[in-house]
Amino acid sequence: MRQDKYKKVVIFALCGFMMFPLCAQKTYTLEQCRSMALAHNIKMKKAHTDLKAAEQTKKEAFTGYFPTVGATGAGFNANKGLLEMELAPGMGMSMLKNGIVGSITATQPLFTGGQIVNSNKLAKVSVEVSKWQLRQSENEVSYTTEQYYWQVVTLQEKLTTLTTVQKMLDRLYQDVEVAVKAGMTTRNELLQVELKRNEVASNRIKLENALSLSKMVLAQYIGETGDGFEIETDIPVEDIPVFPEQLRRDHHASLVLTPEYHLLEKNVEANRLQKNLAIGKNLPTIAIGAGYMYDDLMDKSHPFGIAFATVSIPISNWWGGSHAIKKQKLQLKYAEYERDDTGELLMIKMQKAWNDVDDAYKQILIARKSIEQATENLKLNEDYYKAGTTSMSDLLDAQSMFQQSRDTYVDAYSQYQIKKLEYLLATGR
C-alpha cells in the first residue's frame, strides 16, 4: 500500500516537472518584441556606438579653441667642448662641453580663416547625422521586427485553421466509416477522406516546422533564446478593421519629418562647411603665444620668458587651393540637387505606401467576403452530402476552399498591418 502511494507521489512529481516548462513559457506582444529588438539588436548597438564616436569627435574639435601647450627639453655631454679657442701658443679654452636646455610654450590662434569654427560646426553636424541615423535604424529594426512578428502570427493562425479542418475530417471519417460498415456507402469515399487526412497531416508538419523556424528568427532578432515563447495576438476574423483614414497625412508637410530628408539636409550643410574649410585653408593664420625658456650651457642657469606673434600666409597653396574651393562648390551643388531629387522620390514613396494601405484594406474586405461564401458553401455541401445529393469530392473541395479562404484572410490581415507601418515610417512617424 505504501509502495503504491510512493509511486503515485513520484508520478505526480514527474508530471509537475514536465508541465513546469509549459507553464513558464513566455508570451510576448508586438510592443514587447519591438522594445526587446530596440534594446538588444546588433544594428541598434552599432548605431549607438556611431553616435558616441561622433560625440567624441565633437569634443575633440572643441579643444581647437584653446591654446596649444608644448614642452621640449634636451641635454648633452660631449667628449670635448663644442667651442674651442686658442688664446696664446700652448694656451687654449674649451666651452660648451655639456649643457641643458628646455622650454614650455603656449600658442593661442587668433585667426585661422574660420577653420576652427567650421570644424566645430562640422563635428556638430556629424552628431546630428548620427542621431538621425539612429532614428533610421530604429525604424528599420521596428519594421523588421513587425515583419517577423506577423509571419509568426500568420503561421499560428494557419495552424489553428488546419486544426479545425482536421477535426472536421476526423468527424467525417467516423461518419463515413460507420456508413461503410452499414453498407450505405462505398469504401472509395472512406479512402478519399483518408487521403485528405494524410494531405492535411503532411501540411501540418510543414507548418509546424515553418512556425518553429520563424520563431527562432524572431527570437534571434529580439535577443530571446530559442523558440520557447508564444505570441499574444489573435487575428479577428469576425470583425473587419475600420479603414485607417486617420493615418493619412499631407505628404509635402510630412517630408521634413522623415530621417531620410533630414540626412539629405545635413549632407548639404556638411558640404557647405567643407567649402568654408577649403576657403579657410587659403587664408592667413594669426597666433600669439608666450613661453618660458631655460638653459644651462656654461654652468650657469639662464631662465627667461618670451612673448611672440606669428602670421602664416599660404602663398604657394593659393593656386591649388582655388581649385579645391571650386571643387567643394560643385560638391555643394551636387548635394543640393540630390536633396531636391530624393525629396521628390520620398513623396512618391509616401503616395505608394498609402496606395498599398488602401489596396491591403480592400484585400481584407474581399478575403472576409470569401470566408462567408466558403463557410456557407461548406455548410450546404455538408447538408447535401448527408442528404445524398452531392459527392464526397465536392464536400472535400468545400473544406479545402474553407481552409484556403481563412488562410487568405490571415495573409491579407498581416500584410495590412505591415503596410500601415510602412506608411507611418514613410511619413516620418
Backbone torsions as a table, in degrees:
resi	resn	phi	psi	omega
1	MET	NA	-44.8	178.8
2	ARG	-64.3	-38.2	179.1
3	GLN	-62.3	-40.6	178.2
4	ASP	-62.6	-41.9	178.9
5	LYS	-63.2	-42.5	-179.7
6	TYR	-62.2	-41.7	179.0
7	LYS	-62.3	-41.9	-179.6
8	LYS	-63.3	-40.9	179.7
9	VAL	-64.1	-43.2	-179.9
10	VAL	-63.1	-45.2	-180.0
11	ILE	-62.3	-42.1	179.6
12	PHE	-63.4	-41.3	179.6
13	ALA	-64.9	-42.3	178.8
14	LEU	-62.9	-41.4	177.9
15	CYS	-62.3	-39.3	179.3
16	GLY	-62.9	-43.0	178.4
17	PHE	-65.9	-35.4	179.3
18	MET	-69.8	-33.9	-178.3
19	MET	-81.9	-18.4	-175.4
20	PHE	-58.5	-45.5	178.9
21	PRO	-60.1	-33.4	-179.7
22	LEU	-68.7	-40.2	-178.6
23	CYS	-70.6	-32.4	-176.0
24	ALA	-85.7	2.8	-177.0
25	GLN	-65.0	133.7	-177.4
26	LYS	-81.0	150.1	176.5
27	THR	-126.8	128.0	-175.4
28	TYR	-118.0	142.7	171.6
29	THR	-91.8	173.3	178.2
30	LEU	-62.1	-42.7	-179.3
31	GLU	-63.8	-38.2	178.4
32	GLN	-65.9	-41.9	178.0
33	CYS	-62.0	-42.0	-179.5
34	ARG	-65.2	-43.4	-180.0
35	SER	-63.8	-41.0	179.4
36	MET	-65.5	-39.9	179.6
37	ALA	-65.2	-42.2	179.8
38	LEU	-65.8	-26.9	-178.4
39	ALA	-87.3	-30.0	-170.5
40	HIS	-117.9	-15.4	-174.4
41	ASN	-67.1	141.4	-176.2
42	ILE	-64.1	-30.5	179.3
43	LYS	-63.5	-39.6	178.7
44	MET	-69.5	-37.9	179.0
45	LYS	-63.2	-40.4	177.8
46	LYS	-64.4	-42.0	-179.2
47	ALA	-64.4	-41.1	177.6
48	HIS	-65.2	-37.4	178.2
49	THR	-65.2	-41.5	177.7
50	ASP	-61.5	-39.8	179.3
51	LEU	-64.9	-43.6	178.8
52	LYS	-63.0	-39.3	178.7
53	ALA	-64.2	-40.5	178.7
54	ALA	-65.1	-37.5	178.3
55	GLU	-66.0	-36.3	176.9
56	GLN	-67.9	-37.5	176.9
57	THR	-63.4	-38.3	178.1
58	LYS	-64.2	-42.7	178.3
59	LYS	-65.4	-37.3	177.9
60	GLU	-63.7	-42.3	-179.8
61	ALA	-64.8	-32.4	-178.7
62	PHE	-64.2	-28.1	-179.2
63	THR	-67.1	-15.2	178.6
64	GLY	-65.6	-18.7	178.4
65	TYR	-74.5	-17.6	-172.8
66	PHE	-99.4	159.1	-179.7
67	PRO	-61.8	148.8	172.5
68	THR	-94.6	127.5	-176.6
69	VAL	-113.1	132.1	179.4
70	GLY	-139.0	151.1	179.2
71	ALA	-133.9	141.1	177.1
72	THR	-134.9	153.5	177.8
73	GLY	-155.5	150.5	179.5
74	ALA	-155.3	152.7	176.0
75	GLY	-144.0	154.5	179.8
76	PHE	-147.1	157.9	177.2
77	ASN	-148.5	107.6	-176.1
78	ALA	-98.5	162.4	179.0
79	ASN	-76.5	-15.2	173.1
80	LYS	-154.5	165.4	-175.9
81	GLY	-63.6	144.8	179.2
82	LEU	-72.0	-26.9	176.8
83	LEU	-117.4	123.7	178.3
84	GLU	-125.5	135.8	-179.2
85	MET	-130.7	139.4	176.1
86	GLU	-102.1	108.4	-176.9
87	LEU	-79.0	-36.1	179.4
88	ALA	-159.9	163.6	179.1
89	PRO	-55.2	121.0	179.4
90	GLY	86.9	-2.9	179.0
91	MET	-122.1	125.7	-179.8
92	GLY	-137.8	166.3	179.9
93	MET	-136.5	135.4	-179.5
94	SER	-120.9	134.5	-179.4
95	MET	-131.9	163.5	176.7
96	LEU	58.8	48.0	174.5
97	LYS	-77.9	-29.6	175.6
98	ASN	-149.6	162.3	-179.3
99	GLY	-179.4	168.6	179.5
100	ILE	-134.7	135.6	173.7
101	VAL	-133.2	149.3	178.2
102	GLY	-160.8	159.0	179.1
103	SER	-158.4	154.7	171.9
104	ILE	-137.0	129.1	-176.2
105	THR	-131.0	152.0	174.6
106	ALA	-128.4	127.4	-177.9
107	THR	-121.3	126.1	-180.0
108	GLN	-112.0	116.0	177.4
109	PRO	-71.1	132.1	177.0
110	LEU	-98.7	-38.5	-179.6
111	PHE	-144.8	124.7	179.8
112	THR	-127.8	23.1	-178.7
113	GLY	71.2	21.7	179.6
114	GLY	80.8	8.9	-176.0
115	GLN	-66.8	-40.5	-179.8
116	ILE	-67.9	-45.5	179.9
117	VAL	-61.2	-47.8	-177.7
118	ASN	-69.6	-31.3	176.0
119	SER	-65.1	-39.6	177.6
120	ASN	-67.6	-40.2	177.2
121	LYS	-63.9	-39.6	179.4
122	LEU	-66.0	-38.9	177.4
123	ALA	-65.7	-36.9	176.8
124	LYS	-65.3	-41.3	176.9
125	VAL	-61.7	-38.7	179.3
126	SER	-61.7	-39.4	176.7
127	VAL	-64.5	-44.7	179.8
128	GLU	-63.6	-38.3	176.6
129	VAL	-61.9	-43.7	179.9
130	SER	-63.5	-35.3	177.9
131	LYS	-66.7	-42.2	178.3
132	TRP	-70.2	-32.4	174.9
133	GLN	-68.2	-33.7	174.6
134	LEU	-64.1	-44.2	176.3
135	ARG	-60.8	-40.8	178.6
136	GLN	-63.1	-41.8	178.3
137	SER	-64.8	-39.0	177.0
138	GLU	-60.1	-43.4	178.7
139	ASN	-62.8	-44.2	-178.6
140	GLU	-65.1	-41.8	179.6
141	VAL	-66.5	-42.2	178.0
142	SER	-61.8	-43.0	-179.0
143	TYR	-64.9	-46.3	-179.8
144	THR	-65.1	-40.0	177.9
145	THR	-60.0	-44.3	-179.5
146	GLU	-66.6	-36.4	175.6
147	GLN	-60.3	-49.3	180.0
148	TYR	-63.9	-39.2	-178.9
149	TYR	-61.7	-50.6	-177.5
150	TRP	-70.8	-23.4	173.5
151	GLN	-65.7	-42.5	177.0
152	VAL	-64.7	-45.0	179.8
153	VAL	-59.8	-44.5	-179.8
154	THR	-58.5	-46.3	-179.2
155	LEU	-67.4	-36.9	176.9
156	GLN	-62.6	-44.6	-179.6
157	GLU	-66.5	-38.6	177.6
158	LYS	-65.5	-34.9	177.3
159	LEU	-67.6	-38.0	176.6
160	THR	-63.3	-44.3	177.4
161	THR	-62.0	-40.7	-180.0
162	LEU	-63.9	-37.2	176.9
163	THR	-62.9	-41.3	177.2
164	THR	-61.2	-43.8	179.4
165	VAL	-65.2	-38.8	178.4
166	GLN	-61.9	-40.9	178.2
167	LYS	-64.2	-39.9	176.3
168	MET	-59.6	-46.1	-178.4
169	LEU	-66.8	-36.3	178.0
170	ASP	-63.2	-44.9	178.0
171	ARG	-64.0	-42.0	180.0
172	LEU	-64.0	-39.5	179.6
173	TYR	-62.1	-43.4	179.3
174	GLN	-62.0	-43.6	-179.7
175	ASP	-64.1	-44.2	-178.3
176	VAL	-68.7	-36.4	179.1
177	GLU	-62.4	-42.2	177.3
178	VAL	-63.8	-41.2	-179.5
179	ALA	-65.8	-36.9	178.8
180	VAL	-65.6	-44.4	179.3
181	LYS	-63.4	-32.6	179.4
182	ALA	-82.5	-4.9	179.7
183	GLY	76.9	19.1	-177.4
184	MET	-89.9	-15.0	178.1
185	THR	-149.1	172.8	-176.3
186	THR	-92.6	160.1	178.0
187	ARG	-67.9	-20.0	179.3
188	ASN	-58.2	-40.2	179.4
189	GLU	-66.8	-36.3	177.8
190	LEU	-65.1	-39.6	178.2
191	LEU	-65.1	-36.6	177.9
192	GLN	-62.1	-40.8	178.6
193	VAL	-67.0	-41.4	179.3
194	GLU	-61.6	-43.0	178.5
195	LEU	-62.4	-39.8	179.0
196	LYS	-66.9	-39.0	177.9
197	ARG	-63.0	-40.4	178.1
198	ASN	-63.6	-40.7	179.1
199	GLU	-62.7	-44.2	179.6
200	VAL	-66.1	-39.9	178.5
201	ALA	-63.0	-40.1	177.5
202	SER	-63.7	-44.0	178.3
203	ASN	-63.7	-33.1	179.2
204	ARG	-64.9	-41.8	178.3
205	ILE	-60.2	-45.0	179.7
206	LYS	-62.9	-42.3	-179.8
207	LEU	-64.8	-43.8	-179.2
208	GLU	-63.4	-40.4	177.5
209	ASN	-65.4	-42.8	178.9
210	ALA	-64.1	-39.3	179.1
211	LEU	-65.4	-43.9	179.2
212	SER	-61.2	-43.9	179.7
213	LEU	-65.7	-41.3	179.6
214	SER	-63.8	-38.3	177.8
215	LYS	-68.1	-34.7	176.6
216	MET	-65.6	-40.9	178.4
217	VAL	-63.5	-45.1	178.4
218	LEU	-63.3	-42.4	-179.5
219	ALA	-60.9	-43.6	179.5
220	GLN	-63.0	-36.4	-175.8
221	TYR	-74.2	-33.1	-177.3
222	ILE	-96.7	-0.9	177.8
223	GLY	86.1	19.6	177.1
224	GLU	-92.5	152.0	179.8
225	THR	-97.9	127.3	177.1
226	GLY	71.0	-168.3	-179.6
227	ASP	-117.2	22.5	-178.5
228	GLY	-82.6	57.1	178.2
229	PHE	-148.3	165.7	179.3
230	GLU	-120.8	160.1	177.7
231	ILE	-107.6	126.9	-176.1
232	GLU	-92.1	94.6	174.5
233	THR	-169.8	154.3	173.5
234	ASP	-135.3	134.7	176.4
235	ILE	-84.2	116.7	-177.5
236	PRO	-72.0	106.6	-179.6
237	VAL	-79.4	-33.3	-175.8
238	GLU	-77.5	-37.6	-176.0
239	ASP	-98.8	122.4	178.2
240	ILE	-84.7	129.3	178.9
241	PRO	-63.2	151.5	179.4
242	VAL	-77.3	143.3	179.4
243	PHE	-59.9	128.8	-171.5
244	PRO	-82.6	57.2	-179.7
245	GLU	-62.2	-29.6	-178.1
246	GLN	-67.6	-14.9	179.1
247	LEU	-79.0	-19.8	-172.9
248	ARG	-69.4	139.2	-180.0
249	ARG	-132.2	160.1	172.8
250	ASP	-69.3	120.6	-171.8
251	HIS	-69.8	-34.3	178.9
252	HIS	-67.1	-40.8	178.8
253	ALA	-71.0	-29.3	-178.9
254	SER	-76.9	-16.4	-175.6
255	LEU	-57.8	-42.9	-176.1
256	VAL	-74.5	-4.1	178.6
257	LEU	-92.0	-12.5	-174.0
258	THR	-84.3	142.1	176.0
259	PRO	-60.8	-35.3	-177.9
260	GLU	-61.2	-43.0	-179.1
261	TYR	-70.3	-38.4	178.0
262	HIS	-63.0	-37.7	177.7
263	LEU	-65.6	-36.3	176.1
264	LEU	-65.1	-41.1	177.6
265	GLU	-64.2	-41.8	179.4
266	LYS	-66.9	-31.4	176.6
267	ASN	-65.3	-40.3	176.2
268	VAL	-63.6	-45.6	-179.4
269	GLU	-62.6	-41.0	179.5
270	ALA	-64.8	-40.3	178.6
271	ASN	-67.4	-34.0	176.8
272	ARG	-65.2	-40.7	178.4
273	LEU	-69.3	-35.3	176.5
274	GLN	-63.4	-36.8	176.4
275	LYS	-64.5	-43.0	178.7
276	ASN	-64.3	-35.9	177.2
277	LEU	-65.5	-40.4	178.4
278	ALA	-62.7	-38.3	176.6
279	ILE	-66.2	-43.0	-177.9
280	GLY	-62.4	-31.3	179.6
281	LYS	-66.4	-18.6	-178.9
282	ASN	-103.2	8.7	177.3
283	LEU	-102.9	157.7	178.5
284	PRO	-64.0	153.8	173.4
285	THR	-119.2	135.1	-178.4
286	ILE	-122.1	135.1	179.8
287	ALA	-144.5	152.7	173.2
288	ILE	-122.0	159.5	-179.0
289	GLY	-160.8	171.6	177.2
290	ALA	-145.9	155.0	-178.6
291	GLY	-153.2	165.3	176.3
292	TYR	-125.6	125.6	-177.0
293	MET	-115.6	153.0	177.3
294	TYR	-147.2	136.8	173.1
295	ASP	-145.6	150.3	175.9
296	ASP	-139.8	87.5	-173.6
297	LEU	-107.0	-22.9	-178.7
298	MET	-128.4	43.0	-179.8
299	ASP	58.9	34.4	179.1
300	LYS	-146.8	126.3	179.7
301	SER	-67.7	139.3	-179.1
302	HIS	-140.4	77.2	177.2
303	PRO	-85.8	147.3	176.3
304	PHE	-161.9	158.2	178.2
305	GLY	-112.6	154.9	179.4
306	ILE	-138.7	155.8	170.2
307	ALA	-128.1	144.1	-175.6
308	PHE	-149.0	164.5	174.7
309	ALA	-137.8	143.6	-179.6
310	THR	-128.9	144.4	173.4
311	VAL	-129.8	123.3	-179.5
312	SER	-118.5	123.6	-179.7
313	ILE	-117.6	115.3	-177.3
314	PRO	-79.7	71.3	-173.9
315	ILE	-63.6	-47.2	-175.7
316	SER	-70.4	-15.7	-178.7
317	ASN	-86.8	-9.5	-174.7
318	TRP	-63.5	-36.4	-178.3
319	TRP	-64.7	-57.0	179.1
320	GLY	-67.3	-33.8	-178.9
321	GLY	-64.3	-33.7	179.4
322	SER	-62.9	-36.5	178.2
323	HIS	-71.6	-35.5	177.5
324	ALA	-63.7	-38.4	178.3
325	ILE	-65.4	-44.8	178.6
326	LYS	-61.4	-38.8	178.5
327	LYS	-62.3	-44.7	-179.9
328	GLN	-66.1	-33.8	175.9
329	LYS	-63.9	-39.4	177.6
330	LEU	-67.6	-38.4	177.4
331	GLN	-62.9	-37.7	177.8
332	LEU	-64.3	-44.0	177.4
333	LYS	-59.7	-43.8	-179.7
334	TYR	-60.6	-43.0	179.4
335	ALA	-63.4	-37.4	178.4
336	GLU	-67.9	-41.8	177.3
337	TYR	-61.9	-43.2	-179.0
338	GLU	-64.0	-40.3	178.0
339	ARG	-61.7	-47.6	-177.7
340	ASP	-65.7	-43.5	-177.7
341	ASP	-67.9	-47.3	-179.1
342	THR	-67.4	-32.3	176.4
343	GLY	-60.5	-42.1	176.8
344	GLU	-64.2	-40.0	178.9
345	LEU	-66.0	-34.9	178.2
346	LEU	-64.9	-38.2	177.5
347	MET	-68.3	-35.7	174.9
348	ILE	-64.6	-39.3	178.0
349	LYS	-62.1	-39.0	177.3
350	MET	-61.6	-45.1	-179.7
351	GLN	-63.7	-40.8	178.2
352	LYS	-63.6	-41.4	179.3
353	ALA	-62.3	-39.0	177.8
354	TRP	-68.2	-40.9	177.0
355	ASN	-60.1	-37.7	178.6
356	ASP	-66.5	-37.6	176.5
357	VAL	-62.5	-46.9	179.5
358	ASP	-60.6	-43.7	179.7
359	ASP	-64.9	-43.9	-179.1
360	ALA	-63.4	-37.5	178.5
361	TYR	-65.6	-41.9	178.5
362	LYS	-64.3	-34.7	177.2
363	GLN	-64.5	-34.2	176.4
364	ILE	-63.8	-44.6	-179.7
365	LEU	-61.1	-43.1	179.5
366	ILE	-65.2	-44.1	-178.9
367	ALA	-64.9	-37.5	178.8
368	ARG	-65.7	-40.4	177.4
369	LYS	-64.1	-37.7	178.7
370	SER	-64.3	-36.4	177.4
371	ILE	-62.5	-45.4	179.3
372	GLU	-59.6	-45.1	-178.9
373	GLN	-67.9	-41.5	-179.5
374	ALA	-67.3	-37.0	178.6
375	THR	-65.5	-45.1	178.2
376	GLU	-64.5	-40.9	179.2
377	ASN	-62.6	-39.8	178.7
378	LEU	-65.5	-43.4	-179.9
379	LYS	-62.5	-42.9	179.3
380	LEU	-63.3	-43.5	-179.4
381	ASN	-67.0	-34.2	175.2
382	GLU	-64.2	-43.4	178.7
383	ASP	-65.9	-42.6	-179.7
384	TYR	-64.1	-37.8	-178.8
385	TYR	-67.8	-41.1	178.1
386	LYS	-63.1	-32.8	179.3
387	ALA	-83.0	-7.9	178.5
388	GLY	80.0	20.0	-177.7
389	THR	-105.9	5.1	175.7
390	THR	-142.2	164.3	-175.4
391	SER	-93.2	166.1	176.5
392	MET	-63.6	-37.2	179.8
393	SER	-59.8	-42.0	179.2
394	ASP	-64.7	-39.2	179.6
395	LEU	-65.9	-43.9	179.0
396	LEU	-65.7	-36.6	176.2
397	ASP	-63.6	-38.3	178.9
398	ALA	-64.8	-38.7	176.7
399	GLN	-65.4	-39.8	178.5
400	SER	-63.5	-41.7	178.8
401	MET	-66.4	-35.1	176.4
402	PHE	-62.3	-47.6	178.8
403	GLN	-62.9	-44.4	-178.7
404	GLN	-63.0	-39.8	-178.8
405	SER	-65.1	-39.8	178.8
406	ARG	-70.1	-39.1	177.4
407	ASP	-63.8	-39.5	178.8
408	THR	-64.2	-39.2	178.7
409	TYR	-65.2	-42.2	178.9
410	VAL	-60.7	-45.0	177.5
411	ASP	-61.1	-43.7	-178.3
412	ALA	-65.5	-40.3	-179.0
413	TYR	-66.4	-44.0	178.9
414	SER	-63.6	-42.4	179.5
415	GLN	-64.2	-36.5	178.6
416	TYR	-62.6	-43.0	178.8
417	GLN	-63.6	-40.9	179.7
418	ILE	-67.6	-40.8	-179.6
419	LYS	-65.8	-35.0	175.9
420	LYS	-62.5	-43.5	178.6
421	LEU	-64.4	-40.5	178.0
422	GLU	-57.9	-40.6	-179.9
423	TYR	-69.3	-40.8	178.5
424	LEU	-61.2	-43.3	179.8
425	LEU	-69.2	-38.6	-178.9
426	ALA	-64.6	-28.6	-179.7
427	THR	-99.5	18.0	172.6
428	GLY	78.3	28.8	179.4
429	ARG	-119.9	NA	NA
